Amino acid sequence: MIEQFISSNGMFISGAILVIAYIFIASEKIQKSVVALVGASLTMLLGLLPFHGYFDSQAGVYVRSVFNYVEFEVIFLLIGMMIIVHIASRSGVFKWMAIQLLKATKGHPKLVLFVLAAFTAIASAFLDNVTTVVLIMPVTFVIAKEFETDPIPFLITEVLASNIGGTATLIGDPPNIIIGTKAGLSFMDFVNELTGIVTLIFIIVIAVLVFMFRHSLKATPEKMEHVANIDNTKTITDKKLMWRSMIILFLVILGFVTHDITHIDAYVFAVAGASFLLLFEEPKEIYKDVEWLTIFFFVGLFIIIGGFEANGGISFLAQKLIELTNGSLDAATMLILWGSGILSGIVDNIPYTATMAPLISEVQHVLPYAGEGHHPLWWALSLGACLGGNLTIIGAAANVIVSETATVKGYPISFMRFMKYGALTTFISLALSSLYLYFKYLH
């Protein structure tokens, strides 16, 4: 009787698990990886996903098992890149790069702000955003101390730049990894489609922020000279490690870029690069640095969403989206872009994207695209989910890390102070993205 009830109401039960998980993730009362694993356990215990795949002869379809819903390509790509970046950062190379860029500015505060933002954005396109801001923050506090100024304008700018830069590539932000895997998009697909608009958004946003922070960006000639002459000779602590890790990172990214030639998936290159670097390290120490909470969060989340998808929830939402937009590709694209941008500032953009990706996978067949290039709904989701992380202080993991670190250092960033700049940045980003999507895909 219980099995029959669950079978008859599977969509509503799996939907309830998904919604409750979202509520707990947003409230941050319980660590989100725990929430995801509890939800995944309930999904399996209630039989909402079969443990083993089988062929349903009556329906004439193959019923996928729970493991078929876990995107292992995403998991391995994340683990591989985390290991590579953590090993490389131990050499001090990223901090050395940041300081060299600062020295090139000759200590002009406005130029320093721009350079810090540019470094953060470019680094975030190839490293995860959290790693990037963790690397750049110590340099930022040193610079602010030398200028005898408030570091918060620099920190806010870096966070916003991090989320913008991470939008440009497949590996820059976790939502893009999910989208790339689901839509079959390569590293170069993201570079070709998004680098141009992301660069434009970055330039305009940073110009606006430099204007808004202009009163904080002042320094005496003596202070400027001191910043321009910071000693950077001892920043790199292990030259052999630096060369080894940089060569591997270059080769891994080259592997991403040449996917259309080799047809080898990005996660294979990431795991291969990480494996080689581990030959020269103490694996136990390196594995401690892998963000396992994030990995388990992804695994649990994929199972929860898999349960909802397997029980018809995604198909139901796809149909409602088509009805809401009257089958218009223009309306659907703009709804996904702005809806993703706003919601990603309120809830974590990772579970949001993981839920939306299979939805768009269904909708794109009903809203066919006759133009050139990939379906615009995927780019609307990518731009909205990644850029929307700038809306609030809890919109992305990098935001939270910077906020917590700044508070510990004695420079708390309030929710409303961040949103003053984050909301404007998000509006500018989504408005420019709307024009880009309209004129390139919909016009």
C-alpha positions in Angstrom: 0.0 0.0 0.0 2.8 2.4 0.9 4.7 1.4 -2.3 1.6 2.1 -4.4 1.1 5.5 -2.7 4.7 6.5 -3.4 4.5 5.2 -7.0 1.3 7.2 -7.6 2.6 10.4 -6.1 6.3 10.1 -6.9 6.5 13.5 -8.6 5.0 15.3 -5.6 7.1 13.4 -3.1 10.3 14.0 -5.0 9.3 17.6 -5.6 8.7 18.1 -1.9 12.2 16.6 -1.1 13.7 19.0 -3.6 11.9 22.1 -2.2 12.6 21.3 1.4 16.3 20.7 0.5 16.3 24.1 -1.1 14.8 25.8 1.9 17.5 24.2 4.2 20.3 25.1 1.8 19.1 28.7 1.6 18.7 29.0 5.4 22.2 27.6 6.1 21.0 26.1 9.3 22.5 22.8 8.3 25.6 22.4 6.2 24.4 22.1 2.6 26.3 18.9 1.8 24.5 17.2 4.8 21.2 18.5 3.5 21.9 17.1 0.0 23.0 13.7 1.4 19.9 13.4 3.6 17.7 14.3 0.6 19.5 11.8 -1.5 19.1 9.1 1.2 15.3 9.7 1.4 15.1 9.6 -2.4 16.7 6.1 -2.5 15.0 4.8 0.7 11.5 5.7 -0.7 12.3 4.0 -4.0 12.0 7.1 -6.1 15.0 6.0 -8.0 15.8 2.3 -8.7 19.2 1.0 -7.5 19.7 -1.0 -10.7 18.8 0.0 -14.3 16.4 -2.3 -16.2 14.4 -2.4 -19.4 10.6 -1.8 -19.0 9.1 -4.0 -21.6 5.6 -2.6 -21.3 6.8 1.0 -21.7 9.5 0.0 -24.1 12.1 2.2 -22.4 15.3 1.6 -20.3 14.8 2.8 -16.7 18.0 4.4 -15.5 19.5 3.6 -12.1 20.4 6.1 -9.4 24.1 6.1 -10.6 23.0 7.2 -14.1 21.7 10.5 -12.6 25.0 11.4 -10.9 27.1 13.4 -13.4 30.5 11.8 -12.7 32.0 14.0 -15.4 31.3 17.1 -13.2 32.6 15.3 -10.1 35.9 14.2 -11.6 36.4 17.6 -13.3 36.0 19.4 -10.0 38.2 17.0 -8.1 40.9 17.2 -10.7 41.0 21.0 -11.0 40.9 21.3 -7.2 44.0 19.1 -6.8 45.9 20.9 -9.6 45.1 24.4 -8.2 45.9 23.5 -4.6 49.2 22.0 -5.5 50.1 24.9 -7.8 49.2 27.5 -5.1 51.6 25.9 -2.6 54.5 27.3 -4.7 53.2 30.9 -4.3 53.0 31.5 -8.0 49.5 33.0 -8.0 50.4 35.5 -5.3 53.6 36.4 -7.2 51.5 37.1 -10.3 49.2 39.4 -8.4 52.1 41.4 -6.9 53.8 41.7 -10.2 50.7 43.2 -11.7 50.5 45.6 -8.8 54.0 46.8 -9.3 53.2 47.5 -12.9 50.6 50.1 -11.8 53.2 52.3 -10.1 50.9 52.4 -7.0 48.0 54.5 -8.6 45.0 53.4 -6.4 42.4 53.4 -9.3 44.7 51.5 -11.5 45.5 49.1 -8.6 41.7 48.5 -8.2 41.4 47.8 -12.0 44.4 45.4 -12.0 43.3 43.5 -9.0 39.9 43.1 -10.6 41.4 42.1 -13.9 43.7 39.5 -12.3 40.7 38.1 -10.3 38.5 37.9 -13.4 41.1 36.2 -15.6 42.2 33.8 -12.8 38.5 32.9 -12.1 38.1 31.9 -15.7 40.6 29.0 -15.1 40.5 28.5 -11.4 37.4 28.1 -9.2 36.2 31.5 -7.8 36.8 30.5 -4.1 40.4 29.6 -4.8 40.9 32.9 -6.7 39.6 35.2 -3.9 41.4 33.2 -1.3 44.7 33.8 -3.2 44.0 37.5 -3.9 42.8 38.5 -0.4 46.1 38.5 1.4 47.6 40.8 -1.3 44.6 43.1 -1.0 44.9 43.5 2.8 48.7 44.3 2.3 47.9 47.0 -0.3 45.1 48.6 1.7 47.4 48.7 4.7 50.1 50.4 2.6 47.6 52.9 1.3 46.1 53.3 4.8 42.6 52.9 3.3 39.5 50.8 3.7 40.0 47.4 2.0 36.3 46.8 1.5 36.0 48.6 -1.9 38.8 46.4 -3.2 37.3 43.2 -1.7 33.8 44.0 -3.1 35.3 44.7 -6.6 37.3 41.5 -6.5 34.2 39.4 -5.6 32.1 40.9 -8.4 35.0 40.5 -10.9 35.4 36.9 -9.8 31.8 36.0 -10.6 32.0 37.8 -13.9 35.3 36.2 -15.0 34.1 32.8 -14.0 31.2 33.0 -16.4 33.5 33.0 -19.4 34.7 29.4 -19.4 33.5 25.8 -18.8 35.6 25.5 -15.7 35.3 29.0 -14.3 32.1 28.4 -12.3 30.4 25.2 -11.2 27.1 26.1 -13.0 29.0 26.1 -16.3 30.4 22.6 -15.6 26.9 21.3 -15.1 25.6 23.1 -18.2 28.5 21.9 -20.3 28.0 18.3 -19.3 24.2 18.3 -19.8 24.3 20.2 -23.1 27.4 18.6 -24.5 29.3 21.9 -24.8 33.1 22.0 -24.9 35.6 24.4 -23.3 35.9 26.3 -26.6 32.1 26.6 -27.0 32.0 28.6 -23.8 35.1 30.7 -24.8 33.7 31.4 -28.3 30.2 32.3 -27.1 30.7 34.1 -23.8 34.2 35.6 -23.7 33.2 38.7 -25.7 30.1 39.6 -23.7 31.8 38.8 -20.4 34.7 41.1 -21.3 32.3 43.9 -22.2 30.4 43.4 -18.9 33.7 43.4 -16.9 34.9 46.7 -18.5 31.6 48.6 -17.9 31.1 47.2 -14.4 34.6 48.0 -13.2 34.4 51.5 -14.7 31.2 52.1 -12.7 32.8 50.7 -9.5 35.9 52.9 -9.9 33.6 55.9 -10.2 31.5 54.8 -7.2 34.6 54.2 -5.1 36.6 57.2 -6.3 36.6 58.9 -2.9 38.3 55.9 -1.3 40.9 55.5 -4.0 43.4 58.2 -3.0 47.0 58.0 -1.9 50.0 60.2 -1.3 53.0 60.0 -3.7 55.0 58.3 -0.9 52.5 55.6 -0.4 52.2 55.0 -4.2 55.9 54.6 -4.5 56.0 52.1 -1.6 53.4 49.9 -3.3 55.2 50.1 -6.6 58.4 48.8 -4.9 57.0 45.9 -2.8 59.6 43.1 -2.6 58.3 40.1 -4.6 61.6 38.1 -4.7 60.7 35.7 -2.0 57.0 35.1 -2.8 57.7 31.9 -4.8 58.7 29.3 -2.2 59.3 26.3 -4.5 60.5 27.0 -8.0 60.5 23.3 -9.1 56.9 22.9 -7.9 56.0 26.2 -9.7 57.4 25.0 -13.1 55.9 21.5 -12.7 52.4 22.7 -11.8 52.3 25.5 -14.4 53.4 23.2 -17.2 50.7 20.7 -16.1 48.0 23.4 -15.8 49.0 24.7 -19.3 48.7 21.2 -20.8 45.4 20.5 -19.1 43.9 23.8 -20.4 45.4 22.9 -23.9 43.6 19.6 -23.6 40.3 21.5 -22.9 40.9 23.8 -25.9 41.6 20.9 -28.3 38.6 18.9 -27.3 37.1 19.3 -30.8 40.2 17.6 -32.3 40.9 14.9 -29.6 37.3 14.3 -28.6 38.6 13.6 -25.1 36.4 15.0 -22.3 37.7 17.8 -20.1 37.5 15.7 -16.9 39.9 13.2 -18.4 42.6 15.9 -18.8 41.9 17.3 -15.3 42.2 13.9 -13.6 45.3 13.0 -15.7 47.0 16.3 -14.7 46.1 16.0 -11.1 47.4 12.3 -11.0 50.8 13.3 -12.5 51.3 16.2 -9.9 50.3 13.8 -7.1 53.3 11.6 -8.0 55.6 14.3 -6.5 53.4 15.1 -3.4 52.2 13.4 -0.2 48.7 12.4 -1.5 47.2 12.4 2.0 48.1 16.0 2.6 46.7 17.1 -0.8 43.5 15.2 -0.4 42.8 17.2 2.7 42.7 20.3 0.6 40.0 19.0 -1.8 36.7 20.6 -0.9 34.9 17.3 -0.2 31.9 19.1 1.2 31.3 20.5 -2.3 31.8 17.1 -3.9 29.3 15.3 -1.6 26.9 18.2 -2.1 27.0 17.6 -5.9 26.5 13.9 -5.5 23.5 14.3 -3.2 22.0 17.0 -5.3 22.2 15.0 -8.5 20.4 12.1 -6.8 17.6 14.4 -5.4 17.1 16.0 -8.8 17.3 12.6 -10.5 14.4 11.5 -8.4 12.4 14.5 -9.4 13.3 14.0 -13.1 12.6 10.2 -13.1 9.1 10.8 -11.7 8.1 13.3 -14.3 8.8 16.5 -12.4 11.1 18.1 -15.0 8.8 17.3 -17.8 5.9 18.9 -15.9 7.9 22.1 -15.3 9.1 22.2 -18.9 5.4 22.1 -20.0 4.5 24.9 -17.6 7.4 27.0 -18.9 6.2 26.5 -22.5 2.7 27.5 -21.5 3.9 30.6 -19.6 5.9 31.9 -22.5 3.2 30.8 -25.1 5.9 28.8 -26.9 8.0 31.9 -27.6 11.7 31.3 -27.7 12.3 35.0 -27.1 10.2 35.1 -24.0 11.6 31.8 -22.7 15.2 33.0 -23.2 14.6 36.3 -21.3 12.6 34.6 -18.6 15.4 32.1 -18.0 18.1 34.8 -18.1 16.5 37.2 -15.6 14.8 34.5 -13.5 18.2 32.8 -13.1 19.9 36.1 -12.4 17.5 37.0 -9.6 17.1 33.5 -8.1 20.8 32.8 -8.1 21.3 35.8 -5.9 18.8 34.3 -3.3 19.6 30.6 -3.5 22.8 28.9 -4.3 23.4 28.9 -8.1 24.6 25.3 -8.1 21.4 23.5 -7.0 19.4 26.0 -9.1 21.5 25.2 -12.3 21.4 21.5 -11.5 17.6 21.7 -11.5 17.3 23.9 -14.6 19.7 22.0 -16.8 17.5 18.9 -17.4 14.5 21.3 -17.7 16.2 23.2 -20.6 17.2 19.9 -22.1 13.5 19.1 -22.5 12.3 22.6 -23.4 14.9 23.0 -26.3 13.2 20.3 -28.3 9.8 22.0 -28.0 11.3 25.5 -28.7 13.5 24.7 -31.6 16.2 27.1 -32.6 16.7 27.7 -36.4 19.7 30.0 -36.2 23.4 29.3 -36.1 25.3 28.1 -33.0 24.1 26.4 -29.9 20.6 26.8 -28.4 20.3 30.3 -26.7 18.5 28.8 -23.7 21.8 27.3 -22.5 23.6 30.6 -22.7 20.7 32.4 -21.0 21.0 29.9 -18.1 24.8 30.3 -17.9 24.8 34.1 -18.0 21.9 34.3 -15.5 23.1 31.8 -13.0 26.8 32.9 -12.9 26.3 36.7 -13.1 23.3 36.5 -10.7 25.7 35.4 -8.0 26.7 39.0 -7.6 23.3 40.1 -6.4 23.8 39.5 -2.7 26.5 38.5 -0.2 25.1 34.9 -0.1 24.7 34.6 -3.9 28.0 32.7 -4.5 30.5 30.8 -2.3 33.2 33.4 -3.1 31.0 36.1 -1.7 30.6 34.3 1.6 34.3 33.5 1.9 35.3 37.1 1.4 32.7 38.4 3.8 33.7 36.0 6.5 37.4 36.7 6.1 36.9 40.5 6.1 34.8 40.2 9.3 37.6 38.3 11.0 40.1 41.0 9.9 37.9 43.7 11.4 36.2 44.9 8.2 32.7 43.5 8.2 30.7 43.9 5.0 27.0 44.3 5.7 24.4 42.6 3.5 23.0 46.0 2.4 26.4 47.5 1.7 27.3 44.7 -0.6 23.9 44.7 -2.3 24.3 48.4 -3.1 27.0 47.5 -5.5 26.0 43.9 -6.2 22.4 44.7 -7.4 23.7 47.5 -9.7 26.4 45.1 -11.1 23.8 42.4 -11.7 21.4 44.7 -13.4 24.1 46.0 -15.8 25.3 42.4 -16.4 21.8 41.0 -17.2 20.8 44.1 -19.3 24.0 43.7 -21.5 23.4 39.9 -21.6 19.8 40.5 -22.8 21.0 42.7 -25.7 23.7 40.1 -26.6 21.3 37.2 -26.6 18.6 39.1 -28.5 20.8 40.4 -31.3 23.0 37.3 -31.7 20.3 34.6 -31.4 16.8 36.0 -31.4 16.7 38.9 -33.7 
